[in-house]
């Protein structure tokens, strides 16, 4: 869902320096034309977004006064660009997210999913990744990571405690002493398990120092693998749904605004194209982290009927205790879950493509109802349905109770990402200004020579550039800057715009490399178990995996999904001659 917490500011450069620099650079553009004035505005906003010299939402307001002063758009036209269908969808989604977080439904779902996969360290890591990625489809990536990380920390601590106790027992046996019982948080390991576990260790016991270092490395590897699996799975799950992250929503809104005759991008179509990418990247990322920090022992992972180790028992106990603290499922949780399922089903069935959706029930108003319509209807119910069901006395009379809705307006306001709303509005204003000033057409004409390159190479270059920029800039700012550039590029080389825009949109979420790359990384890094080099080493591998999988997807299963090899009728025909006068 929408990421409304941004990465920590990593630039201290004053905004005035960038205004001077941008003013100098714009002199290279043709003077006193709407193209150069719009390009100047775009450059100034991009500099402020990339450096975060001002808050992102504040920087997004720059076009609101620069476009009227330059004569590009009137103030009324710019103002109307700041509020679109996207904002209505955002409001409905935030209502759902606020209720899920308030009643802790997300925690119950996460713990239950982890309990299903078992407590083997490898499977436990996969369970955390699956649960966290599933939550981030509907909640913000930041919220998913912040909620799951304390559970991971508690489980990891219990694993380390159990391992330490087992090591102490093995040392006592190797020294000839006995231990009547090994306690793990007040519980004893059975005598047979202790003997079986210690016998194999005594045979090949390393020297004291070597053994201590080996154990420390193993413990550190457990912490690192579990921490990184949360950071990365929160990001991976976010791009699966159209509402999962702000970049997807920005792409959908700007794409539908630029190509209003194309109705191919909706919740269902995006899920179909992204779910294979998500599953493949999630599994490969799990394998990569296992190999990097824990080693990948297939024999141990898939051995059936094996006695659980002390580490696995400790993990299972912590997860079960956390789940028991939640108590039985409450009435507000049930209602929230029902509304969540209903919203998802309505999104999928509005216009699935292969069969008529519920929107076909209104043939006179085709295209009027969008995903935001569903989100608003369901979102409104959260303010109407009470937190307690109406009960009756023995004589059939209704009992009075203090009426409280599932969420209140204050709770909604505390979750509403106003900065994202302004940021996206600024992006819409810039996109509209580029169209009005013909800057998009001018950029497209200058990019025409790239048509001589192979298509796969053009896509790969755009993916690498976007992935590199998003490591140091906000994901939302990155997609807002690159969409007005890549759309004219696709039109200029006469390629289906989706061929370039879909991979670029997905790559704006590939911020795995640094702690400041996205809020999920920063949250996990703050626990102190990781170094920057740990994250760089792991993130570089996942970046390569992600770009490779996206390239595979765009050249295979996405082609028939959107008929990518055919230039669509909804895209404009761009002449190779330059009609912009530049």
C-alpha positions in Angstrom: 0.0 0.0 0.0 1.0 3.6 0.1 4.4 4.4 1.6 3.8 7.6 3.5 7.0 7.7 5.4 10.0 8.8 3.4 13.6 7.9 3.6 15.8 10.0 6.0 17.2 13.2 4.5 20.7 12.6 3.3 21.6 16.0 1.8 22.4 19.2 3.7 22.9 21.4 0.6 21.0 24.7 0.7 18.2 25.1 -1.8 19.5 28.5 -2.9 22.6 26.9 -4.5 20.4 24.7 -6.6 18.3 27.7 -7.8 21.5 29.4 -9.0 22.8 26.2 -10.6 19.5 25.5 -12.3 19.3 29.1 -13.5 22.7 28.8 -15.1 21.8 25.4 -16.7 18.6 26.7 -18.2 20.5 29.2 -20.3 21.5 26.3 -22.5 17.8 25.8 -23.4 16.1 27.9 -26.1 15.2 31.3 -24.4 11.8 32.8 -23.9 9.8 29.7 -25.1 7.2 27.7 -23.2 9.4 24.7 -23.7 12.4 26.1 -21.9 10.2 27.6 -19.2 8.5 24.3 -18.5 11.9 22.5 -18.6 13.2 25.0 -16.1 10.3 24.4 -13.8 10.7 20.6 -14.1 14.4 20.9 -13.4 14.0 23.0 -10.3 11.3 20.7 -8.9 13.4 17.6 -9.7 16.5 19.1 -7.9 14.4 19.8 -4.8 12.9 16.3 -4.9 16.2 14.5 -5.4 18.0 16.4 -2.6 15.0 16.9 -0.3 16.3 20.4 0.5 12.6 21.1 1.2 9.9 18.7 2.3 8.7 16.7 -0.8 5.1 18.0 -0.4 6.3 21.6 -0.3 8.5 21.2 -3.3 5.5 19.7 -5.2 3.8 23.1 -4.9 6.4 24.9 -7.0 4.5 24.3 -10.3 1.4 25.9 -8.8 3.0 29.4 -8.9 5.7 29.0 -11.6 3.4 27.8 -14.4 1.0 30.8 -14.1 4.0 33.2 -13.8 5.6 31.7 -17.0 2.2 31.7 -18.8 2.2 28.0 -19.3 -1.1 27.3 -17.5 -3.6 29.4 -15.6 -3.8 29.1 -11.9 -7.2 27.4 -12.1 -5.8 24.8 -14.6 -2.9 24.0 -12.3 -5.1 23.8 -9.2 -7.4 21.2 -11.0 -4.3 19.1 -11.7 -3.5 18.7 -8.0 -6.6 16.6 -7.2 -7.4 13.5 -9.4 -9.1 10.2 -9.2 -5.9 8.9 -7.4 -6.6 10.9 -4.3 -10.1 9.4 -3.9 -8.6 5.9 -4.2 -6.0 6.9 -1.6 -8.7 8.0 0.8 -10.5 4.7 0.6 -7.4 2.7 0.9 -6.2 4.6 4.0 -9.6 4.0 5.7 -9.0 0.3 5.3 -5.4 0.5 6.5 -6.3 2.6 9.5 -8.9 0.0 10.6 -6.4 -2.9 10.1 -3.7 -1.2 12.2 -6.1 -0.1 14.9 -7.5 -3.5 15.5 -4.2 -5.4 15.0 -5.6 -7.6 12.3 -2.3 -7.4 10.5 -0.4 -8.8 13.4 -2.8 -11.8 13.7 -2.4 -12.5 10.0 1.4 -12.3 10.1 1.7 -14.6 13.1 -0.7 -17.1 11.7 1.1 -17.3 8.4 4.5 -17.9 10.2 2.9 -20.6 12.3 1.8 -22.4 9.2 5.3 -22.7 7.6 6.9 -24.2 10.8 10.0 -23.1 12.8 12.9 -24.5 10.8 15.2 -21.4 10.4 15.0 -21.5 6.6 11.3 -22.0 6.5 10.8 -19.5 9.3 12.6 -16.9 7.3 10.4 -17.7 4.3 7.3 -17.5 6.5 8.3 -14.0 7.7 9.0 -12.9 4.1 5.6 -14.2 2.8 3.6 -12.7 5.7 5.4 -9.3 5.5 5.0 -9.1 1.7 1.3 -10.0 1.9 0.8 -7.2 4.5 2.6 -4.7 2.4 0.2 -5.4 -0.5 -2.5 -3.6 1.5 -0.6 -1.6 4.2 2.3 0.8 3.6 5.6 -0.9 3.3 6.8 1.1 6.3 3.9 -0.1 8.5 4.4 -3.7 7.5 8.1 -3.6 8.3 7.5 -1.8 11.6 4.9 -4.3 12.7 6.7 -7.5 11.8 10.2 -6.5 12.9 9.6 -6.6 16.7 8.2 -10.2 16.3 11.3 -11.1 14.3 13.6 -9.6 16.9 11.9 -11.6 19.7 12.1 -14.8 17.7 15.8 -14.2 16.9 16.6 -13.5 20.5 14.9 -16.7 21.6 16.9 -18.6 18.9 20.1 -17.2 20.2 19.2 -18.0 23.8 18.3 -21.6 22.9 21.5 -22.0 20.9 23.6 -20.6 23.8 22.0 -23.1 26.2 22.6 -26.0 23.9 26.2 -24.9 23.4 26.7 -24.7 27.2 25.2 -28.2 27.6 27.5 -29.6 24.9 30.6 -28.0 26.5 29.6 -29.5 29.9 29.4 -33.0 28.3 32.7 -32.5 26.5 34.3 -31.6 29.8 33.0 -34.7 31.5 30.4 -32.9 33.7 26.7 -33.5 33.6 23.8 -31.3 33.5 20.5 -32.7 34.9 18.4 -30.6 32.7 18.7 -27.8 30.1 16.3 -25.0 30.7 15.0 -22.8 28.0 12.8 -20.0 29.5 11.7 -22.3 32.3 11.2 -25.4 30.1 13.4 -28.5 29.9 14.7 -30.3 26.9 14.0 -34.0 27.1 17.0 -36.1 28.1 16.9 -38.1 24.8 17.1 -34.9 22.8 20.0 -33.6 24.8 22.0 -36.8 24.3 21.2 -36.9 20.6 22.2 -33.3 20.1 25.4 -33.5 22.1 26.7 -36.8 20.8 27.1 -35.6 17.3 28.8 -32.4 18.5 31.3 -34.1 20.8 32.7 -36.2 18.0 34.0 -33.2 16.1 34.3 -30.5 18.7 36.4 -27.5 17.5 38.9 -25.7 19.7 37.4 -23.3 22.2 38.2 -20.1 20.4 37.3 -21.4 17.0 34.1 -22.7 18.3 33.2 -19.4 20.0 33.9 -17.5 16.8 31.9 -19.9 14.7 28.9 -19.6 17.1 29.1 -15.8 17.0 29.2 -15.8 13.2 26.2 -18.1 13.2 24.2 -15.9 15.6 25.1 -12.8 13.6 24.0 -14.6 10.4 20.6 -15.4 11.9 20.0 -11.8 12.9 21.2 -10.4 9.5 19.1 -12.9 7.4 16.0 -12.3 9.4 16.3 -8.5 9.4 17.0 -8.2 5.7 14.2 -10.6 4.8 11.8 -8.1 6.4 13.2 -5.1 4.8 13.2 -6.6 1.3 9.9 -8.5 1.5 8.1 -5.3 2.6 9.3 -3.7 -0.6 8.7 -6.7 -2.8 5.1 -7.1 -1.6 4.4 -3.4 -2.2 4.7 -3.5 -6.0 2.3 -6.5 -6.3 -0.9 -4.5 -6.2 -1.8 -1.2 -7.8 -2.5 0.2 -4.3 0.6 -1.4 -2.8 3.0 1.5 -3.3 2.8 5.1 -4.4 4.8 4.5 -7.5 2.2 2.1 -8.9 -0.6 4.6 -8.3 1.4 7.5 -9.8 2.1 5.4 -12.9 -1.6 4.3 -13.3 -3.0 7.8 -12.9 -0.4 9.5 -15.1 -0.7 6.8 -17.7 -4.5 7.0 -17.8 -4.3 10.7 -18.0 -1.9 10.7 -20.9 -3.7 7.8 -22.7 -7.4 8.2 -21.7 -8.5 5.8 -24.4 -6.5 2.9 -22.9 -8.4 1.1 -20.2 -5.9 -1.8 -19.8 -4.3 -0.7 -16.5 -6.5 -1.5 -13.5 -6.2 -3.4 -10.2 -6.8 -6.9 -11.8 -4.5 -6.5 -14.8 -1.7 -5.1 -12.7 -2.0 -8.0 -10.2 -1.8 -10.5 -13.0 1.3 -9.0 -14.5 3.1 -8.5 -11.2 2.3 -11.6 -9.1 4.7 -13.9 -11.1 7.4 -11.3 -10.7 6.8 -11.0 -7.0 6.8 -14.8 -6.4 10.0 -15.4 -8.4 11.9 -12.4 -6.8 10.7 -13.4 -3.3 11.9 -17.0 -3.7 15.2 -16.0 -5.3 15.7 -13.4 -2.6 15.1 -15.9 0.1 17.6 -18.3 -1.5 20.1 -15.5 -1.9 19.9 -14.4 1.8 20.0 -18.0 3.0 23.1 -18.7 1.0 24.8 -15.4 2.0 24.3 -15.5 5.7 23.1 -19.0 6.8 24.2 -21.4 4.2 21.7 -23.5 2.2 21.4 -27.0 3.5 18.7 -28.7 1.3 19.1 -32.0 3.2 18.4 -30.4 6.5 15.5 -28.3 5.1 13.6 -31.1 3.5 14.3 -34.0 5.9 10.9 -35.3 7.2 10.3 -36.7 10.6 13.3 -35.1 12.1 13.3 -34.2 15.8 12.9 -30.5 16.4 16.0 -28.7 17.7 16.1 -26.5 20.7 16.2 -23.5 18.4 13.1 -24.5 16.6 11.2 -25.2 19.8 12.2 -21.8 21.2 11.0 -20.1 18.0 7.7 -22.0 18.0 7.1 -21.1 21.6 7.7 -17.3 21.1 5.4 -17.2 18.0 2.7 -19.1 19.8 2.9 -16.9 22.9 2.7 -13.8 20.7 -0.4 -15.2 19.0 -2.0 -16.1 22.3 -1.6 -12.6 23.6 -4.0 -11.4 20.9 -6.9 -13.5 22.3 -9.8 -14.7 20.3 -10.7 -12.7 17.1 -12.8 -9.7 17.9 -15.9 -8.3 16.2 -14.1 -5.3 14.8 -11.4 -7.6 13.3 -14.1 -9.8 11.7 -15.8 -6.8 10.2 -12.5 -5.3 8.9 -11.5 -8.7 7.4 -14.9 -8.9 5.6 -14.7 -5.4 4.2 -11.1 -6.1 3.2 -12.1 -9.2 1.2 -15.1 -7.4 -0.2 -13.0 -4.5 -1.5 -10.4 -6.8 -3.0 -13.1 -8.9 -4.8 -14.8 -5.7 -6.2 -11.4 -4.5 -7.5 -10.7 -7.8 -9.2 -14.2 -8.2 -10.7 -14.8 -4.6 -11.9 -13.3 -5.3 -15.3 -11.3 -8.5 -15.3 -10.9 -8.5 -19.1 -11.5 -12.2 -19.8 -15.2 -12.0 -18.5 -17.6 -9.1 -18.1 -17.2 -7.4 -14.8 -19.7 -5.7 -12.5 -19.1 -2.4 -14.3 -20.9 -3.9 -17.3 -24.1 -3.7 -15.3 -24.0 0.1 -16.1 -23.6 0.1 -19.9 -24.8 3.7 -20.3 -22.0 4.9 -18.0 -19.0 2.8 -19.3 -15.8 3.9 -17.7 -17.5 6.1 -15.1 -16.8 3.7 -12.2 -13.1 3.1 -11.3 -11.2 1.5 -8.5 -11.6 4.6 -6.5 -15.4 4.2 -6.6 -15.0 0.8 -4.8 -12.5 2.2 -2.4 -14.7 5.1 -1.4 -17.8 3.0 -0.9 -16.0 0.5 1.4 -14.0 3.3 3.1 -17.3 5.1 4.0 -18.5 1.9 5.8 -15.6 2.1 8.2 -17.1 5.4 9.5 -20.7 3.9 9.8 -20.3 0.4 11.2 -20.0 0.4 15.0 -17.3 -1.4 16.9 -19.8 -3.4 19.0 -22.8 -5.4 17.6 -26.3 -4.6 18.7 -27.2 -7.1 21.5 -30.7 -7.9 22.9 -31.9 -8.6 26.3 -33.9 -11.7 27.3 -37.2 -9.9 26.6 -36.1 -9.0 23.0 -35.3 -5.3 23.7 -32.1 -3.7 22.3 -29.5 -2.8 24.8 -28.0 0.7 24.6 -24.4 1.2 24.0 -22.1 4.1 23.2 -21.8 4.3 19.4 -18.2 4.3 18.2 -17.4 3.6 14.5 -14.6 1.3 13.4 -12.4 4.3 12.8 -12.8 8.0 13.7 -11.9 11.0 11.7 -8.8 11.7 13.9 -7.6 8.2 13.3 -8.0 8.6 9.6 -6.1 11.9 9.6 -3.2 10.3 11.6 -2.8 7.7 8.8 -3.5 9.9 5.8 -0.3 10.6 3.9 -0.8 14.2 3.0 2.7 14.6 1.8 2.1 11.8 -0.8 -1.1 13.5 -1.8 0.7 16.8 -2.5 3.7 15.1 -4.1 1.5 13.1 -6.6 -0.5 16.3 -7.3 2.7 18.1 -8.2 3.6 15.3 -10.5 0.2 15.5 -12.3 0.7 19.3 -12.7 4.2 18.8 -14.2 2.9 16.1 -16.6 0.1 18.4 -17.7 2.5 21.3 -18.1 4.8 19.2 -20.3 1.8 18.4 -22.6 0.5 22.0 -22.8 3.9 23.4 -23.5 4.8 20.7 -26.0 7.9 19.9 -24.0 7.0 16.1 -24.2 6.9 16.3 -28.0 10.2 18.1 -28.1 11.8 15.5 -25.8 10.4 12.7 -27.9 11.9 14.2 -31.1 15.3 14.4 -29.5 15.1 10.8 -28.4 14.2 9.4 -31.8 17.8 8.3 -32.6 17.5 5.7 -29.8 15.2 3.8 -32.0 18.3 2.3 -33.8 19.1 0.3 -30.6 17.5 -3.1 -29.9 14.3 -2.8 -27.9 15.6 -5.0 -25.1 18.6 -2.8 -24.7 16.5 0.3 -24.5 14.4 -1.3 -21.8 17.5 -2.6 -19.9 19.2 0.9 -20.0 16.0 2.6 -18.7 15.7 0.0 -15.9 19.3 0.4 -14.8 19.1 4.2 -14.8 15.8 4.2 -12.8 17.1 1.6 -10.4 20.3 3.6 -9.8 18.4 6.9 -9.2 15.8 5.4 -6.8 18.6 4.2 -4.5 19.3 7.9 -3.6 16.0 9.6 -4.3 12.4 9.1 -3.2 10.6 6.3 -5.2 7.7 8.6 -5.8 9.9 11.5 -7.0 11.8 9.2 -9.3 8.7 7.8 -11.1 7.3 11.3 -11.3 10.4 12.6 -13.0 11.0 9.7 -15.4 7.4 9.1 -16.7 7.3 12.3 -18.7 10.6 11.4 -20.3 10.0 7.7 -21.0 6.5 8.2 -22.5 7.7 10.4 -25.4 10.6 8.0 -25.9 8.3 5.1 -26.5 6.1 7.2 -28.9 9.2 8.5 -30.7 10.5 5.0 -31.5 7.0 3.7 -32.3 6.9 1.2 -29.4 3.9 0.3 -27.2 4.5 2.7 -24.2 3.7 -0.1 -21.8 6.8 -1.9 -23.1 9.0 0.7 -21.4 6.8 2.2 -18.7 5.9 -1.1 -16.9 9.6 -2.1 -16.3 10.6 1.4 -15.3 7.7 1.6 -12.8 8.6 -1.7 -11.2 12.3 -0.7 -11.1 11.5 2.5 -9.1 10.7 0.2 -6.2 14.1 -1.6 -6.3 15.6 0.4 -3.5 17.5 -2.4 -1.7 21.0 -1.1 -1.6 21.3 1.5 1.3 19.6 2.1 4.7 18.4 5.5 3.3 17.0 4.0 0.1 13.6 3.5 1.6 11.9 3.6 5.0 11.7 -0.2 5.4 15.5 -0.4 5.1 15.9 2.4 7.6 13.6 0.7 10.2 15.4 -2.6 10.0 18.9 -1.0 10.0 18.0 0.9 13.2 17.9 -2.3 15.2 21.7 -2.4 15.0 22.2 -5.9 13.7 23.4 -4.8 10.2 26.3 -2.8 8.8 26.0 -0.7 5.6 28.2 -3.2 3.8 25.9 -6.1 4.8 23.0 -4.2 3.2 25.0 -3.3 0.1 26.3 -6.8 -0.4 22.8 -8.3 0.0 21.0 -5.5 -1.8 23.3 -5.6 -4.9 22.4 -9.2 -5.5 18.7 -8.6 -5.1 18.9 -5.6 -7.4 20.5 -7.8 -10.1 17.9 -10.5 -9.5 15.0 -8.1 -9.7 16.1 -6.4 -12.9 16.7 -9.8 -14.5 13.3 -11.1 -13.6 11.6 -7.9 -14.8 13.4 -8.2 -18.1 12.3 -11.9 -18.3 8.7 -10.9 -17.6 8.4 -8.0 -20.1 9.8 -10.2 -22.9 7.7 -13.3 -22.1 4.3 -13.4 -20.3 3.6 -9.7 -20.4 3.7 -9.6 -24.2 0.4 -11.5 -24.8 -1.2 -9.8 -21.7 -1.0 -6.3 -23.3 -0.2 -7.2 -26.9 3.1 -5.4 -26.5 4.5 -6.0 -30.0 1.6 -4.0 -31.5 1.6 -0.2 -31.5 -1.8 0.6 -29.9 -4.4 2.8 -31.4 -4.7 4.8 -28.1 -1.1 6.0 -28.4 -0.4 9.0 -30.6 1.5 8.8 -33.9 4.7 11.0 -33.6 6.1 12.3 -36.8 9.9 12.1 -37.2 10.1 15.7 -38.2 10.4 18.4 -35.5 7.3 20.5 -35.4 8.1 22.2 -32.1 10.1 25.1 -33.6 13.2 24.3 -31.5 
